[in-house]
Amino acid sequence: MAALSAALAEIPLELIEQLRNATSIGNKRILDSLIRRVTETGDAGAGRSLQELADKYRYDDLTRLLDDACLR
């Protein structure tokens, strides 16, 4: 997950916050849409890793990663 944390540092803070909000309310449809934006505009590997966590409903892990990314 260290590689994913590093990749998240390159994603615009606004998008990180949107991902965090979608995760906190548990809206998978919005989360999937935002992850697609990560894949299209940034690091495709990070997008795949985020999607894998989302598909497995590992929202606690997503929240920790996104919280850390917001503190940068």
DSSP file (Angstrom, degrees, kcal/mol; ACC not computed):
  #  RESIDUE AA STRUCTURE BP1 BP2  ACC     N-H-->O    O-->H-N    N-H-->O    O-->H-N    TCO  KAPPA ALPHA  PHI   PSI    X-CA   Y-CA   Z-CA
    1    1 A M     >        0   0    0      0, 0.0     4,-2.4     0, 0.0     5,-0.2   0.000 360.0 360.0 360.0 -13.0    0.0    0.0    0.0
    2    2 A A  H  >  +     0   0    0      1,-0.2     4,-2.2     2,-0.2     5,-0.2   0.898 360.0  51.6 -63.1 -39.6    3.0    2.3    0.3
    3    3 A A  H  > S+     0   0    0      1,-0.2     4,-2.2     2,-0.2    -1,-0.2   0.888 109.9  49.6 -64.4 -38.2    3.2    2.6   -3.5
    4    4 A L  H  > S+     0   0    0      2,-0.2     4,-2.3     1,-0.2    -2,-0.2   0.905 108.3  52.9 -67.1 -41.0   -0.5    3.5   -3.6
    5    5 A S  H  X S+     0   0    0     -4,-2.4     4,-0.9     1,-0.2    -2,-0.2   0.914 110.4  48.0 -59.2 -42.7    0.1    6.2   -0.9
    6    6 A A  H >< S+     0   0    0     -4,-2.2     3,-0.5     1,-0.2     4,-0.4   0.899 110.9  50.9 -64.9 -40.9    2.9    7.7   -3.0
    7    7 A A  H >< S+     0   0    0     -4,-2.2     3,-1.5     1,-0.2     4,-0.3   0.861 103.4  59.0 -65.9 -35.4    0.7    7.7   -6.1
    8    8 A L  H >< S+     0   0    0     -4,-2.3     3,-1.3     1,-0.3    -1,-0.2   0.780  92.6  68.2 -65.2 -25.2   -2.1    9.4   -4.3
    9    9 A A  T << S+     0   0    0     -4,-0.9    -1,-0.3    -3,-0.5    -2,-0.2   0.724  97.8  53.4 -65.2 -20.0    0.2   12.3   -3.5
   10   10 A E  T <  S+     0   0    0     -3,-1.5    -1,-0.3    -4,-0.4    -2,-0.2   0.504  89.8  93.1 -92.3  -6.2    0.2   13.1   -7.2
   11   11 A I  S <  S-     0   0    0     -3,-1.3     5,-0.1    -4,-0.3    27,-0.0  -0.699  91.6 -95.4 -90.3 138.5   -3.6   13.3   -7.5
   12   12 A P    >>  -     0   0    0      0, 0.0     4,-2.0     0, 0.0     3,-0.6  -0.216  29.0-126.4 -54.5 139.1   -5.3   16.7   -7.1
   13   13 A L  H 3> S+     0   0    0      1,-0.2     4,-2.6     2,-0.2     5,-0.2   0.840 108.0  59.8 -57.4 -36.6   -6.4   17.3   -3.6
   14   14 A E  H 3> S+     0   0    0      1,-0.2     4,-1.9     2,-0.2    -1,-0.2   0.910 107.2  45.8 -59.6 -42.7  -10.0   18.1   -4.8
   15   15 A L  H <> S+     0   0    0     -3,-0.6     4,-2.5     2,-0.2    -1,-0.2   0.888 110.7  53.2 -68.9 -39.1  -10.3   14.7   -6.3
   16   16 A I  H  X S+     0   0    0     -4,-2.0     4,-2.5     1,-0.2    -2,-0.2   0.927 109.6  49.0 -59.5 -44.7   -8.9   13.0   -3.2
   17   17 A E  H  X S+     0   0    0     -4,-2.6     4,-2.4     2,-0.2    -2,-0.2   0.878 110.2  50.7 -64.8 -37.9  -11.5   14.8   -1.1
   18   18 A Q  H  X S+     0   0    0     -4,-1.9     4,-2.4     2,-0.2    -1,-0.2   0.912 111.0  48.8 -65.3 -42.1  -14.3   13.7   -3.5
   19   19 A L  H  X S+     0   0    0     -4,-2.5     4,-2.3     1,-0.2    -2,-0.2   0.917 111.3  50.7 -60.9 -43.2  -13.1   10.1   -3.2
   20   20 A R  H  X S+     0   0    0     -4,-2.5     4,-2.5     1,-0.2    -2,-0.2   0.905 110.3  48.5 -62.4 -43.2  -13.0   10.5    0.6
   21   21 A N  H  X S+     0   0    0     -4,-2.4     4,-1.8     2,-0.2    -1,-0.2   0.921 111.2  49.3 -64.9 -43.9  -16.5   11.8    0.7
   22   22 A A  H  X>S+     0   0    0     -4,-2.4     5,-2.1     1,-0.2     4,-0.6   0.884 113.1  48.4 -62.8 -37.9  -17.9    9.1   -1.5
   23   23 A T  H ><5S+     0   0    0     -4,-2.3     3,-0.6     3,-0.2    -2,-0.2   0.917 108.3  53.6 -66.6 -43.4  -16.1    6.5    0.6
   24   24 A S  H 3<5S+     0   0    0     -4,-2.5    -2,-0.2     1,-0.3    -1,-0.2   0.823 114.4  40.4 -65.7 -30.9  -17.4    8.0    3.9
   25   25 A I  H 3<5S-     0   0    0     -4,-1.8    -1,-0.3    -5,-0.1    -2,-0.2   0.524 109.4-124.7 -94.0  -4.7  -21.0    7.8    2.7
   26   26 A G  T <<5 +     0   0    0     -3,-0.6     2,-1.2    -4,-0.6    -3,-0.2   0.798  51.6 158.1  71.7  29.1  -20.5    4.4    1.1
   27   27 A N     >< -     0   0    0     -5,-2.1     4,-2.4    -6,-0.2    -1,-0.2  -0.717  16.1-179.0 -90.7  94.8  -21.7    5.4   -2.4
   28   28 A K  H  > S+     0   0    0     -2,-1.2     4,-2.9     1,-0.2     5,-0.2   0.853  77.2  56.7 -63.6 -37.9  -20.1    2.8   -4.6
   29   29 A R  H  > S+     0   0    0      2,-0.2     4,-1.8     1,-0.2    -1,-0.2   0.938 112.4  40.5 -61.9 -47.7  -21.5    4.3   -7.8
   30   30 A I  H  > S+     0   0    0      2,-0.2     4,-2.5     1,-0.2     5,-0.2   0.909 114.5  53.7 -66.6 -41.9  -19.9    7.7   -7.2
   31   31 A L  H  X S+     0   0    0     -4,-2.4     4,-2.5     1,-0.2    -2,-0.2   0.922 108.3  49.4 -59.1 -45.3  -16.7    6.1   -5.9
   32   32 A D  H  X S+     0   0    0     -4,-2.9     4,-2.0     1,-0.2    -1,-0.2   0.903 110.8  50.7 -60.4 -41.6  -16.4    4.0   -9.1
   33   33 A S  H  X S+     0   0    0     -4,-1.8     4,-1.4    -5,-0.2    -2,-0.2   0.909 111.8  46.7 -63.5 -42.7  -16.9    7.1  -11.2
   34   34 A L  H  X S+     0   0    0     -4,-2.5     4,-1.7     1,-0.2    -2,-0.2   0.879 109.4  53.8 -68.1 -38.2  -14.3    9.1   -9.3
   35   35 A I  H  X S+     0   0    0     -4,-2.5     4,-2.4     1,-0.2    -1,-0.2   0.876 104.0  56.5 -64.5 -36.4  -11.8    6.2   -9.5
   36   36 A R  H  X S+     0   0    0     -4,-2.0     4,-2.5     1,-0.2    -1,-0.2   0.894 104.7  53.1 -59.2 -39.1  -12.3    6.1  -13.3
   37   37 A R  H  X S+     0   0    0     -4,-1.4     4,-2.4     2,-0.2     5,-0.3   0.896 107.2  51.2 -63.4 -39.5  -11.2    9.8  -13.3
   38   38 A V  H  X S+     0   0    0     -4,-1.7     4,-2.1     1,-0.2    -2,-0.2   0.938 112.1  46.9 -60.6 -46.4   -8.1    8.8  -11.4
   39   39 A T  H  < S+     0   0    0     -4,-2.4    -2,-0.2     1,-0.2    -1,-0.2   0.884 116.5  43.8 -63.6 -40.2   -7.3    6.1  -13.9
   40   40 A E  H  < S+     0   0    0     -4,-2.5    -1,-0.2    -5,-0.2    -2,-0.2   0.833 125.7  29.0 -76.2 -33.3   -8.0    8.5  -16.9
   41   41 A T  H  < S+     0   0    0     -4,-2.4    -2,-0.2    -5,-0.2    -3,-0.2   0.559 127.7   8.9-107.9 -10.2   -6.1   11.5  -15.6
   42   42 A G  S  < S-     0   0    0     -4,-2.1     2,-0.7    -5,-0.3    -3,-0.1  -0.098 111.0  -5.3-136.4-127.4   -3.4   10.2  -13.4
   43   43 A D     >  -     0   0    0      1,-0.2     4,-2.1   -36,-0.2     5,-0.1  -0.723  45.6-161.5 -87.8 112.2   -1.8    6.9  -12.5
   44   44 A A  H  > S+     0   0    0     -2,-0.7     4,-2.3     1,-0.2    -1,-0.2   0.859  92.9  55.2 -62.3 -35.5   -3.6    4.0  -14.0
   45   45 A G  H  > S+     0   0    0      2,-0.2     4,-2.2     1,-0.2    -1,-0.2   0.899 107.1  49.1 -64.5 -40.4   -2.0    1.7  -11.4
   46   46 A A  H  > S+     0   0    0      2,-0.2     4,-2.7     1,-0.2     5,-0.2   0.903 109.8  52.6 -64.5 -40.6   -3.3    3.8   -8.6
   47   47 A G  H  X S+     0   0    0     -4,-2.1     4,-2.5     1,-0.2    -2,-0.2   0.913 109.5  48.3 -61.4 -43.3   -6.8    3.7  -10.2
   48   48 A R  H  X S+     0   0    0     -4,-2.3     4,-2.3     2,-0.2    -1,-0.2   0.904 112.3  49.1 -63.8 -41.1   -6.7   -0.1  -10.4
   49   49 A S  H  X S+     0   0    0     -4,-2.2     4,-2.0     2,-0.2    -2,-0.2   0.912 112.3  47.5 -65.7 -42.5   -5.5   -0.4   -6.8
   50   50 A L  H  X S+     0   0    0     -4,-2.7     4,-2.6     1,-0.2    -2,-0.2   0.912 111.7  51.2 -63.2 -41.6   -8.3    1.9   -5.6
   51   51 A Q  H  X S+     0   0    0     -4,-2.5     4,-3.1     1,-0.2     5,-0.2   0.894 107.4  53.2 -63.9 -39.5  -10.9    0.0   -7.7
   52   52 A E  H  X S+     0   0    0     -4,-2.3     4,-1.4     2,-0.2    -1,-0.2   0.922 111.0  46.0 -61.5 -43.8   -9.7   -3.3   -6.2
   53   53 A L  H  <>S+     0   0    0     -4,-2.0     5,-2.8     1,-0.2    -2,-0.2   0.920 114.7  48.0 -63.8 -42.9  -10.2   -1.9   -2.6
   54   54 A A  H ><5S+     0   0    0     -4,-2.6     3,-1.6     1,-0.2    -2,-0.2   0.912 109.2  52.7 -64.8 -42.4  -13.6   -0.5   -3.6
   55   55 A D  H 3<5S+     0   0    0     -4,-3.1    -1,-0.2     1,-0.3    -2,-0.2   0.798 111.1  47.2 -65.4 -27.6  -14.7   -3.7   -5.2
   56   56 A K  T 3<5S-     0   0    0     -4,-1.4    -1,-0.3    -5,-0.2    -2,-0.2   0.358 113.0-122.7 -92.1   5.2  -13.8   -5.6   -2.0
   57   57 A Y  T < 5 +     0   0    0     -3,-1.6     2,-1.4     1,-0.2     3,-0.3   0.856  56.2 155.8  54.7  39.9  -15.7   -2.9    0.1
   58   58 A R     >< +     0   0    0     -5,-2.8     4,-2.1     1,-0.2     3,-0.2  -0.467   6.5 152.6 -90.9  62.2  -12.5   -2.3    2.0
   59   59 A Y  H  >  +     0   0    0     -2,-1.4     4,-2.8     1,-0.2    -1,-0.2   0.784  64.2  60.0 -68.2 -29.0  -13.7    1.2    2.9
   60   60 A D  H  > S+     0   0    0     -3,-0.3     4,-2.2     2,-0.2    -1,-0.2   0.929 108.6  45.0 -63.4 -43.5  -11.7    1.4    6.1
   61   61 A D  H  > S+     0   0    0      2,-0.2     4,-2.4    -3,-0.2    -2,-0.2   0.916 113.9  49.5 -65.2 -43.1   -8.5    0.9    4.1
   62   62 A L  H  X S+     0   0    0     -4,-2.1     4,-2.8     1,-0.2     5,-0.3   0.924 109.7  51.7 -60.4 -44.5   -9.6    3.5    1.5
   63   63 A T  H  X S+     0   0    0     -4,-2.8     4,-2.8     1,-0.2     5,-0.2   0.922 110.0  48.6 -60.6 -45.3  -10.5    6.0    4.2
   64   64 A R  H  X S+     0   0    0     -4,-2.2     4,-2.4     2,-0.2    -1,-0.2   0.937 113.9  46.3 -60.4 -47.2   -7.0    5.6    5.9
   65   65 A L  H  X S+     0   0    0     -4,-2.4     4,-2.0     1,-0.2    -2,-0.2   0.923 116.0  44.6 -61.6 -45.3   -5.2    6.1    2.5
   66   66 A L  H  X S+     0   0    0     -4,-2.8     4,-1.6     2,-0.2    -1,-0.2   0.871 111.5  53.0 -71.1 -36.8   -7.4    9.0    1.5
   67   67 A D  H  X S+     0   0    0     -4,-2.8     4,-0.9    -5,-0.3     3,-0.2   0.934 110.6  47.9 -60.6 -46.3   -7.1   10.7    4.9
   68   68 A D  H >< S+     0   0    0     -4,-2.4     3,-0.7     1,-0.2     4,-0.2   0.890 109.3  53.5 -61.2 -39.5   -3.3   10.4    4.8
   69   69 A A  H >< S+     0   0    0     -4,-2.0     3,-0.9     1,-0.2    -1,-0.2   0.820 104.4  55.8 -66.3 -30.4   -3.3   11.8    1.2
   70   70 A C  H 3< S+     0   0    0     -4,-1.6    -1,-0.2     1,-0.2    -2,-0.2   0.723 100.4  60.3 -73.0 -20.5   -5.3   14.9    2.5
   71   71 A L  T <<        0   0    0     -4,-0.9    -1,-0.2    -3,-0.7    -2,-0.2   0.467 360.0 360.0 -86.2  -1.6   -2.6   15.6    5.1
   72   72 A R    <         0   0    0     -3,-0.9    -1,-0.2    -4,-0.2    -2,-0.1   0.504 360.0 360.0 -63.7 360.0    0.1   16.1    2.5
